[in-house]
Amino acid sequence: MDRVRLAIVGCGTISRLNAPGYLVDDRCEVVALCDPVRERAEARATEWGISPRVYTDYDDVLSDPDIDAVELLTPTHLHAEQIIAALNAGKHVSCQKPLATSVEQADRVVDAVT
C-alpha cells in the first residue's frame, strides 16, 4: 500500500485541527468524509479543496472497500462502538481521546484489537 485511503468521521470544529496533517501528507489520501449533517461534510471538503465521497452513515464508510482507515473525530460516547465496528470491518483506526467512557468499554476495545 503506497497511500492510506482515509475517511475522516466527524466534520465538526475538531476536524479543522486534525485533518490538515492528513491533507498534506503524501502517504495519505482523504477519500471520504462522514458526518450526520451532509452539508457540514461538504463544507469541509470545499474548505480543504478536496473531492471526497461524502457519507452521512458510518456503516456506509465501513462497507466501502476503497477505505483503508478511519480517523474518528466524533463525540466520546461513540468512540468504543465505532472503534470496534471499524476493526470488525477490517479498517485501521485512529481515534481521538478519550478512547471510551468506561473501563468496561475500553476492555471491549482491547478485546477487539487482540
Contacts in CASP RR format, 6 or more apart in sequence:
PFRMAT RR
TARGET T0000
AUTHOR 0000-0000-0000
METHOD contacts of the structure
MODEL  1
MDRVRLAIVGCGTISRLNAPGYLVDDRCEVVALCDPVRERAEARATEWGI
SPRVYTDYDDVLSDPDIDAVELLTPTHLHAEQIIAALNAGKHVSCQKPLA
TSVEQADRVVDAVT
1 68 0 8 1.000
2 27 0 8 1.000
3 26 0 8 1.000
3 27 0 8 1.000
3 28 0 8 1.000
3 29 0 8 1.000
4 27 0 8 1.000
4 28 0 8 1.000
4 29 0 8 1.000
4 68 0 8 1.000
4 69 0 8 1.000
4 92 0 8 1.000
5 29 0 8 1.000
5 31 0 8 1.000
5 66 0 8 1.000
5 67 0 8 1.000
5 68 0 8 1.000
5 69 0 8 1.000
6 22 0 8 1.000
6 28 0 8 1.000
6 29 0 8 1.000
6 30 0 8 1.000
6 31 0 8 1.000
6 32 0 8 1.000
6 67 0 8 1.000
6 68 0 8 1.000
6 69 0 8 1.000
6 70 0 8 1.000
6 71 0 8 1.000
7 30 0 8 1.000
7 31 0 8 1.000
7 32 0 8 1.000
7 33 0 8 1.000
7 34 0 8 1.000
7 52 0 8 1.000
7 55 0 8 1.000
7 61 0 8 1.000
7 64 0 8 1.000
7 67 0 8 1.000
7 69 0 8 1.000
7 70 0 8 1.000
7 71 0 8 1.000
8 15 0 8 1.000
8 18 0 8 1.000
8 19 0 8 1.000
8 22 0 8 1.000
8 30 0 8 1.000
8 32 0 8 1.000
8 33 0 8 1.000
8 34 0 8 1.000
8 44 0 8 1.000
8 70 0 8 1.000
8 71 0 8 1.000
8 73 0 8 1.000
9 34 0 8 1.000
9 35 0 8 1.000
9 58 0 8 1.000
9 61 0 8 1.000
9 70 0 8 1.000
9 71 0 8 1.000
9 72 0 8 1.000
9 73 0 8 1.000
9 74 0 8 1.000
9 82 0 8 1.000
10 33 0 8 1.000
10 34 0 8 1.000
10 35 0 8 1.000
10 41 0 8 1.000
10 72 0 8 1.000
10 73 0 8 1.000
10 74 0 8 1.000
11 33 0 8 1.000
11 34 0 8 1.000
11 35 0 8 1.000
11 37 0 8 1.000
11 40 0 8 1.000
11 41 0 8 1.000
11 43 0 8 1.000
11 44 0 8 1.000
11 73 0 8 1.000
12 35 0 8 1.000
12 40 0 8 1.000
12 44 0 8 1.000
12 73 0 8 1.000
14 73 0 8 1.000
14 96 0 8 1.000
15 44 0 8 1.000
15 73 0 8 1.000
16 44 0 8 1.000
18 71 0 8 1.000
18 73 0 8 1.000
18 96 0 8 1.000
19 30 0 8 1.000
19 44 0 8 1.000
19 48 0 8 1.000
19 71 0 8 1.000
20 48 0 8 1.000
22 28 0 8 1.000
22 30 0 8 1.000
22 71 0 8 1.000
23 30 0 8 1.000
23 48 0 8 1.000
23 50 0 8 1.000
30 48 0 8 1.000
30 50 0 8 1.000
30 52 0 8 1.000
31 52 0 8 1.000
31 53 0 8 1.000
31 66 0 8 1.000
31 67 0 8 1.000
32 52 0 8 1.000
32 53 0 8 1.000
32 54 0 8 1.000
32 55 0 8 1.000
32 61 0 8 1.000
32 64 0 8 1.000
32 67 0 8 1.000
33 41 0 8 1.000
33 42 0 8 1.000
33 44 0 8 1.000
33 45 0 8 1.000
33 52 0 8 1.000
33 53 0 8 1.000
33 54 0 8 1.000
33 55 0 8 1.000
34 41 0 8 1.000
34 54 0 8 1.000
34 55 0 8 1.000
34 56 0 8 1.000
34 57 0 8 1.000
34 58 0 8 1.000
34 60 0 8 1.000
34 61 0 8 1.000
35 41 0 8 1.000
35 44 0 8 1.000
35 56 0 8 1.000
36 56 0 8 1.000
37 56 0 8 1.000
38 54 0 8 1.000
38 56 0 8 1.000
41 54 0 8 1.000
41 55 0 8 1.000
41 56 0 8 1.000
42 54 0 8 1.000
45 51 0 8 1.000
45 52 0 8 1.000
45 54 0 8 1.000
53 64 0 8 1.000
55 61 0 8 1.000
55 64 0 8 1.000
58 82 0 8 1.000
58 85 0 8 1.000
59 85 0 8 1.000
61 67 0 8 1.000
61 70 0 8 1.000
62 70 0 8 1.000
62 85 0 8 1.000
62 86 0 8 1.000
62 89 0 8 1.000
62 91 0 8 1.000
63 89 0 8 1.000
67 91 0 8 1.000
68 91 0 8 1.000
68 92 0 8 1.000
69 91 0 8 1.000
69 92 0 8 1.000
69 93 0 8 1.000
69 94 0 8 1.000
70 82 0 8 1.000
70 86 0 8 1.000
70 91 0 8 1.000
70 92 0 8 1.000
70 93 0 8 1.000
70 94 0 8 1.000
71 94 0 8 1.000
71 95 0 8 1.000
72 78 0 8 1.000
72 79 0 8 1.000
72 82 0 8 1.000
72 83 0 8 1.000
72 86 0 8 1.000
72 93 0 8 1.000
72 94 0 8 1.000
72 95 0 8 1.000
72 96 0 8 1.000
73 96 0 8 1.000
74 82 0 8 1.000
76 98 0 8 1.000
76 100 0 8 1.000
76 101 0 8 1.000
77 101 0 8 1.000
79 95 0 8 1.000
79 96 0 8 1.000
79 98 0 8 1.000
79 99 0 8 1.000
79 100 0 8 1.000
79 101 0 8 1.000
79 105 0 8 1.000
80 99 0 8 1.000
80 100 0 8 1.000
80 101 0 8 1.000
80 105 0 8 1.000
80 106 0 8 1.000
80 108 0 8 1.000
80 109 0 8 1.000
82 95 0 8 1.000
83 93 0 8 1.000
83 95 0 8 1.000
83 99 0 8 1.000
83 109 0 8 1.000
83 112 0 8 1.000
84 108 0 8 1.000
84 109 0 8 1.000
84 112 0 8 1.000
86 92 0 8 1.000
86 93 0 8 1.000
87 93 0 8 1.000
87 112 0 8 1.000
87 113 0 8 1.000
88 112 0 8 1.000
99 105 0 8 1.000
99 106 0 8 1.000
99 109 0 8 1.000
100 106 0 8 1.000
100 108 0 8 1.000
100 109 0 8 1.000
END
